[in-house]
Amino acid sequence: MAIPAVAAPDPAVLTEVRCGLCGSARARLRFADPPYRVVRCEDCGLVYVTPRRDEGKLREMYAVDYWRSPAAKDFGYTDYLRDEPLYRRTYRRRFAVVRRHCSRPGRVLDVGCAAGFFLSVAKEEGWRCTGVEVSPAMSAFARERYGLDVRVGTLADQHLDAASFDLVTFWDVVEHLPDPISVLREARRLVAPGGRVLVETQNVASLFARVLGRRWQHYKHAEHLYHFDPSTVRRLLGEAGLEAVEVGSALGGKYVSLEFVVERAQRVHPALSKVLSPLRAIGRRSLYVNLFDEMVVVARAKESEALAVASPTANVDGR
């Protein structure tokens, strides 16, 4: 079943864009999937999608259908809330990276927190939690189920105090943002001296992405606007006044259901999906999968930027 409004939008609602990292209009085509094109910037190497919806229309996509999509291999999730135990188990495993960089629990802000699964684990670990989520339905779920402080809207909508968090996280978020540099600049403003910004995103330069080519499961053009690699994600952070202290894929895996494996196999080849289809009978069984095509990146404020935030005479907004 397709979702015509998302998977095949009217080209009239789409706008051609330049590179979101360096602003260049020089781009080389990787492949076309009309009405979209996946291109690589010839100046900085960023892989991105053009044309795309404007920011307002992009926000509208994250309604109920996104979280329970009949065509999740192309858009959204099959049933995000049903997979709650798998997400929480994944975040418990990934929390090792937080412990490695944060000596004790503090104040955490999760941007694009969805239903609050990461924050629910952070709360169990003793952190004081705040979330931001554009979906009213997911925000309400996080508040009601876990008692979390989750605000509806974008990060820019919140007007939070400078240096008010010890950790700001972006789990599977930056690739969705029309202007990730400005959002990460705000994250840098919000993180306290000595704090960290954590970004998890896909790695378009990974072996798995290169082998699969256009069949790579993260090419979901309506929602994944950018495809970073270690080089471009470091540049992204640098433009925001941050510097990476760790870039790795060891904790980029996740717990998934066998049903999910069958669904995504269809992206590789319909015949493979048919071969694996008997697994649907035990589809709620789960396994841990790491294809090493996702990066977990930990960053800190550049030294000069950190001093600017700490100074009472500084322009803490960085603009």
Backbone torsions as a table, in degrees:
resi	resn	phi	psi	omega
1	MET	NA	133.6	-178.8
2	ALA	-98.5	165.3	173.8
3	ILE	-119.9	84.6	-171.6
4	PRO	-52.8	-38.1	-175.1
5	ALA	-66.0	-20.7	-177.5
6	VAL	-113.4	-50.3	-174.5
7	ALA	-70.0	-31.0	-179.0
8	ALA	-137.7	69.9	-177.0
9	PRO	-70.5	159.7	173.1
10	ASP	-61.5	123.3	-179.6
11	PRO	-55.2	-22.4	-178.9
12	ALA	-65.0	-22.5	-179.1
13	VAL	-91.0	0.3	-177.6
14	LEU	-101.9	149.3	-178.3
15	THR	-125.5	134.7	174.1
16	GLU	-67.3	140.1	-179.3
17	VAL	-129.6	157.9	173.1
18	ARG	-91.6	178.1	176.7
19	CYS	-58.8	129.5	-179.5
20	GLY	-80.8	-1.5	-178.3
21	LEU	-105.1	-44.3	-178.1
22	CYS	-119.9	-8.5	177.1
23	GLY	83.9	1.1	-177.8
24	SER	-68.8	147.3	174.4
25	ALA	-97.1	-2.5	-177.9
26	ARG	-87.5	113.5	-177.4
27	ALA	-142.3	145.0	178.8
28	ARG	-105.7	132.9	-179.4
29	LEU	-67.9	129.9	171.1
30	ARG	-92.1	-50.6	172.4
31	PHE	-164.9	160.4	178.8
32	ALA	-113.2	140.9	175.0
33	ASP	-139.3	76.4	-168.4
34	PRO	-47.0	138.1	7.1
35	PRO	-86.0	9.5	-175.7
36	TYR	-97.7	156.2	169.4
37	ARG	-130.6	137.3	173.1
38	VAL	-101.8	120.6	-173.2
39	VAL	-127.5	163.4	176.8
40	ARG	-121.3	125.5	179.1
41	CYS	-61.8	129.6	-178.3
42	GLU	-79.1	-10.5	-179.1
43	ASP	-98.5	-40.9	-177.6
44	CYS	-119.5	-10.4	176.3
45	GLY	89.7	0.2	-179.9
46	LEU	-67.0	134.6	174.6
47	VAL	-95.8	129.6	-177.3
48	TYR	-149.8	170.2	-176.3
49	VAL	-107.2	134.2	173.6
50	THR	-146.8	144.4	-5.9
51	PRO	-75.9	176.2	178.4
52	ARG	-150.9	170.0	177.1
53	ARG	-71.2	157.1	175.4
54	ASP	-73.5	170.6	-172.1
55	GLU	-59.5	-39.9	179.6
56	GLY	-62.4	-44.0	179.6
57	LYS	-68.6	-33.9	177.2
58	LEU	-62.4	-42.0	179.4
59	ARG	-62.9	-35.9	-179.3
60	GLU	-63.7	-24.0	-177.6
61	MET	-63.7	-29.6	-171.6
62	TYR	-86.9	47.3	175.4
63	ALA	-90.9	-165.4	-173.6
64	VAL	-58.9	-39.7	-176.4
65	ASP	-61.9	-26.3	179.3
66	TYR	-66.2	-37.3	-174.7
67	TRP	-86.6	-12.4	175.2
68	ARG	-143.3	80.8	-170.1
69	SER	-101.2	137.2	175.5
70	PRO	-79.7	-2.4	-179.7
71	ALA	-139.0	57.8	-171.3
72	ALA	-66.1	-22.2	178.2
73	LYS	-66.4	-19.2	178.4
74	ASP	-109.5	-25.2	-173.5
75	PHE	-162.1	128.8	172.7
76	GLY	71.3	-156.1	-174.7
77	TYR	-122.6	147.0	177.3
78	THR	-61.0	-50.4	175.9
79	ASP	-161.0	88.9	-172.3
80	TYR	-59.3	-46.3	-176.1
81	LEU	-68.8	-32.1	178.8
82	ARG	-64.0	-28.8	-178.1
83	ASP	-90.0	17.2	179.7
84	GLU	-49.1	-48.1	-178.6
85	PRO	-60.9	-34.5	-179.0
86	LEU	-70.7	-41.4	178.4
87	TYR	-64.9	-43.7	-179.1
88	ARG	-65.4	-37.8	177.2
89	ARG	-65.0	-40.2	177.2
90	THR	-61.6	-46.0	-177.6
91	TYR	-69.5	-30.5	174.8
92	ARG	-62.4	-39.8	178.6
93	ARG	-68.9	-43.3	-178.4
94	ARG	-70.7	-16.9	-177.5
95	PHE	-64.0	-13.2	176.9
96	ALA	-58.4	-34.8	-179.4
97	VAL	-70.4	-33.1	176.7
98	VAL	-65.8	-47.2	180.0
99	ARG	-60.9	-32.8	-177.9
100	ARG	-67.7	-30.7	-175.1
101	HIS	-108.4	-12.7	-179.4
102	CYS	-123.2	114.9	-172.3
103	SER	-69.3	-23.9	179.3
104	ARG	-152.9	160.0	178.2
105	PRO	-62.3	147.3	178.2
106	GLY	-147.0	-134.3	-178.5
107	ARG	-107.2	125.4	-177.8
108	VAL	-121.1	138.6	173.4
109	LEU	-117.5	122.9	177.4
110	ASP	-107.1	116.0	-177.9
111	VAL	-92.6	126.8	-173.3
112	GLY	72.0	47.3	-169.3
113	CYS	-77.0	-6.3	179.9
114	ALA	54.1	-126.6	-175.7
115	ALA	-86.0	7.3	174.3
116	GLY	85.1	20.4	-175.1
117	PHE	-66.1	-43.5	176.8
118	PHE	-64.2	-45.1	-178.6
119	LEU	-63.4	-32.3	178.1
120	SER	-63.8	-36.3	176.6
121	VAL	-71.8	-42.1	178.5
122	ALA	-60.8	-38.9	178.1
123	LYS	-61.7	-41.9	177.1
124	GLU	-62.8	-28.5	-179.7
125	GLU	-84.2	-0.1	176.1
126	GLY	98.4	7.4	-179.4
127	TRP	-82.8	149.9	172.0
128	ARG	-90.8	118.8	-161.9
129	CYS	-111.7	137.7	171.7
130	THR	-134.1	142.1	178.3
131	GLY	-131.1	156.5	174.7
132	VAL	-130.5	131.1	-176.1
133	GLU	-150.8	132.7	-178.1
134	VAL	-76.1	-20.8	-178.9
135	SER	-85.6	115.9	176.9
136	PRO	-59.3	-37.9	-178.1
137	ALA	-64.9	-45.1	179.9
138	MET	-68.6	-38.5	177.6
139	SER	-60.3	-44.0	-180.0
140	ALA	-63.8	-40.2	178.5
141	PHE	-59.9	-46.7	-178.3
142	ALA	-61.9	-39.9	179.7
143	ARG	-68.5	-44.6	-174.1
144	GLU	-75.1	-39.2	-175.4
145	ARG	-80.7	-39.6	-172.5
146	TYR	-114.5	-3.4	-178.1
147	GLY	66.0	33.8	-175.9
148	LEU	-90.2	152.7	173.2
149	ASP	-86.2	92.9	-179.2
150	VAL	-120.2	123.9	-177.8
151	ARG	-102.8	144.2	-178.8
152	VAL	-86.9	135.6	175.9
153	GLY	126.9	-166.4	176.9
154	THR	-92.0	170.8	177.9
155	LEU	-62.5	-38.2	-179.1
156	ALA	-65.0	-25.6	-179.9
157	ASP	-70.4	-18.0	-165.1
158	GLN	-88.0	-28.0	179.0
159	HIS	54.3	53.2	-178.8
160	LEU	-81.2	156.7	-178.4
161	ASP	-71.2	144.6	176.9
162	ALA	-62.0	148.7	174.5
163	ALA	53.8	36.9	-174.9
164	SER	-101.7	2.5	-179.6
165	PHE	-135.7	146.5	176.2
166	ASP	-88.6	-19.5	-179.1
167	LEU	-149.5	131.2	173.0
168	VAL	-122.0	126.8	-173.7
169	THR	-119.0	147.7	175.9
170	PHE	-134.1	95.9	179.8
171	TRP	-96.7	112.4	-179.8
172	ASP	54.6	48.0	-175.0
173	VAL	-124.1	-46.0	-168.4
174	VAL	-60.8	-29.0	179.9
175	GLU	-70.2	-15.6	179.0
176	HIS	-89.8	-14.1	-168.9
177	LEU	-85.5	128.3	177.2
178	PRO	-60.1	-35.7	-179.0
179	ASP	-130.8	76.1	-175.9
180	PRO	-65.6	-26.5	179.7
181	ILE	-62.8	-47.0	-177.6
182	SER	-65.5	-36.0	179.6
183	VAL	-68.4	-40.8	178.4
184	LEU	-71.2	-28.9	172.5
185	ARG	-63.2	-39.6	177.0
186	GLU	-66.5	-38.6	176.5
187	ALA	-61.6	-41.4	177.3
188	ARG	-61.9	-38.6	178.3
189	ARG	-64.9	-33.9	-174.5
190	LEU	-82.0	-22.2	-174.4
191	VAL	-81.9	135.2	-178.4
192	ALA	-72.8	159.1	175.2
193	PRO	-53.2	131.7	-177.6
194	GLY	84.3	-4.4	-179.6
195	GLY	-80.2	-179.7	-175.6
196	ARG	-133.8	151.0	170.2
197	VAL	-115.6	127.6	-177.7
198	LEU	-114.2	127.6	-179.8
199	VAL	-124.9	125.9	172.3
200	GLU	-116.0	127.7	-178.8
201	THR	-154.7	170.8	-177.8
202	GLN	-77.8	156.6	-179.5
203	ASN	-115.6	102.0	-176.3
204	VAL	-70.2	-16.0	178.6
205	ALA	-92.3	2.1	-179.0
206	SER	-65.7	158.1	179.2
207	LEU	-59.1	-43.7	-177.5
208	PHE	-63.1	-41.4	178.9
209	ALA	-64.7	-39.9	-178.4
210	ARG	-70.4	-36.8	179.3
211	VAL	-68.5	-43.1	-177.7
212	LEU	-77.2	-24.5	-179.4
213	GLY	61.3	-133.6	-176.1
214	ARG	-67.5	-11.7	178.7
215	ARG	-87.0	-0.9	179.0
216	TRP	-54.8	134.8	-171.6
217	GLN	-67.0	-17.1	-178.9
218	HIS	-88.6	-2.2	172.3
219	TYR	-80.3	85.5	176.9
220	LYS	-122.0	89.7	-158.7
221	HIS	-64.0	-32.7	-177.5
222	ALA	-67.5	-30.3	-173.9
223	GLU	-113.0	-35.9	-179.9
224	HIS	-90.7	94.9	-173.2
225	LEU	-81.4	-29.1	-177.8
226	TYR	-129.5	149.0	175.8
227	HIS	-129.0	103.9	-175.4
228	PHE	-87.8	164.2	169.1
229	ASP	-134.2	177.1	-176.6
230	PRO	-56.0	-36.0	-179.5
231	SER	-70.3	-47.9	-176.6
232	THR	-73.9	-28.6	177.4
233	VAL	-71.6	-33.7	174.9
234	ARG	-65.7	-40.2	177.9
235	ARG	-66.7	-40.6	176.7
236	LEU	-55.4	-48.5	179.5
237	LEU	-62.6	-42.6	-179.7
238	GLY	-60.5	-40.2	178.5
239	GLU	-64.3	-23.8	-179.1
240	ALA	-94.4	4.2	-179.7
241	GLY	84.3	21.9	-179.3
242	LEU	-120.5	161.7	173.7
243	GLU	-137.3	138.6	-178.2
244	ALA	-72.8	137.1	172.7
245	VAL	-112.2	-12.7	175.2
246	GLU	-155.6	131.5	173.5
247	VAL	-134.0	115.5	-177.8
248	GLY	-156.6	166.3	-178.4
249	SER	-115.7	0.8	-174.7
250	ALA	-61.7	-31.6	179.7
251	LEU	-108.5	20.8	-179.6
252	GLY	-85.8	-1.6	179.8
253	GLY	-79.5	179.4	179.9
254	LYS	-156.4	158.5	173.6
255	TYR	-83.5	129.0	-178.8
256	VAL	-132.9	157.9	175.9
257	SER	-82.9	157.1	175.2
258	LEU	-63.4	-30.9	175.5
259	GLU	-60.0	-40.3	178.0
260	PHE	-64.0	-41.0	179.1
261	VAL	-58.7	-44.7	179.2
262	VAL	-62.9	-43.6	-179.0
263	GLU	-60.2	-47.5	-177.4
264	ARG	-74.3	-24.3	176.2
265	ALA	-62.1	-28.2	178.5
266	GLN	-62.4	-29.5	178.7
267	ARG	-66.7	-37.4	179.7
268	VAL	-70.8	-50.3	177.8
269	HIS	-167.9	133.6	179.8
270	PRO	-56.2	-34.2	-179.5
271	ALA	-65.2	-38.3	178.6
272	LEU	-63.7	-39.3	177.7
273	SER	-61.8	-39.6	179.5
274	LYS	-67.0	-39.8	178.8
275	VAL	-61.2	-39.1	-176.6
276	LEU	-88.3	-5.6	-173.5
277	SER	-56.2	-30.5	176.3
278	PRO	-58.3	-21.1	179.2
279	LEU	-65.9	-19.6	179.4
280	ARG	-59.9	-27.5	-179.4
281	ALA	-64.0	-25.2	177.2
282	ILE	-121.4	34.2	-169.6
283	GLY	-60.5	-25.4	-178.7
284	ARG	-83.6	-5.6	169.6
285	ARG	-65.4	152.6	-175.6
286	SER	-129.6	161.9	175.2
287	LEU	-149.9	159.4	178.7
288	TYR	-92.1	128.6	-177.7
289	VAL	-126.7	127.6	172.7
290	ASN	-130.8	108.2	178.7
291	LEU	-91.3	2.4	-179.7
292	PHE	54.4	34.9	176.0
293	ASP	-115.4	16.4	174.1
294	GLU	-130.2	140.4	-177.3
295	MET	-108.2	139.5	167.5
296	VAL	-108.9	117.6	-172.6
297	VAL	-118.1	127.4	176.9
298	VAL	-112.2	131.2	-176.7
299	ALA	-132.0	161.8	174.2
300	ARG	-132.5	164.8	175.5
301	ALA	-65.6	139.8	172.1
302	LYS	-58.3	151.0	-174.3
303	GLU	-55.2	-45.0	-179.6
304	SER	-65.9	-36.1	179.7
305	GLU	-69.3	-40.4	179.7
306	ALA	-62.8	-39.6	178.4
307	LEU	-66.3	-35.7	179.1
308	ALA	-64.9	-40.1	179.1
309	VAL	-67.2	-38.3	-176.8
310	ALA	-72.9	-24.9	-176.2
311	SER	-76.8	129.2	-178.6
312	PRO	-69.3	-15.4	179.6
313	THR	-97.5	0.4	-175.9
314	ALA	-79.4	155.9	169.4
315	ASN	-82.0	93.3	-170.4
316	VAL	-68.9	-15.1	-179.5
317	ASP	-80.3	-12.7	173.6
318	GLY	73.6	14.6	-177.6
319	ARG	-119.8	NA	NA
